[in-house]
Amino acid sequence: MCYSRVKQYLEPVGLVLLLFAFGWQCFEDRANQIKNDGYIYELDKKLQNIWAVEYEEAVNSDRYRGTGAFCANVDSLHTQMKDWSEIQKTFKQVNRQTEFSFNCRALLYLLGSIFVILSKWPASKKQETSMPS
């Protein structure tokens, strides 16, 4: 197979790889958003627990003069708390997938770009005269 026939397929293949890499990037960005939403959810739960305990302490102290009742099971709240390393363990699989996805996408961008560049690279005069079309 001559160089010109291979060259004619480089651009379409390169563009398909770039398009695939773009789609992959969209998927990866969505996965990162889901992971960040998970982090925010965990932080929100912690803040809600802190607020519940603080509210309980305020209502049952001399500081509070209004009416109302609130009950908090501090032991239960404590068992629900996760530190950062525990939260990271929850997302371990997603983090591995994200890292693998980034590497594959970078490779696709690189290959696609190289194929498009090579397809546009001018052939040398020697190749043009020696290879039939």
Number of C-alpha atoms within 10 A of each C-alpha: 5 10 13 16 10 11 17 14 13 21 20 15 17 23 17 14 22 23 15 16 22 15 13 17 16 12 14 18 13 12 16 15 12 13 16 12 12 15 15 12 12 18 16 12 15 18 12 13 20 14 12 18 18 13 17 17 16 14 18 15 10 8 9 12 10 7 6 8 9 12 12 14 11 14 8 10 16 11 8 12 15 14 10 12 9 11 14 14 11 13 15 12 11 16 16 11 14 17 13 12 17 16 11 14 21 15 15 21 19 15 17 24 19 15 22 21 14 16 20 13 10 9 13 8 8 8 12 13 9 8 10 9 9
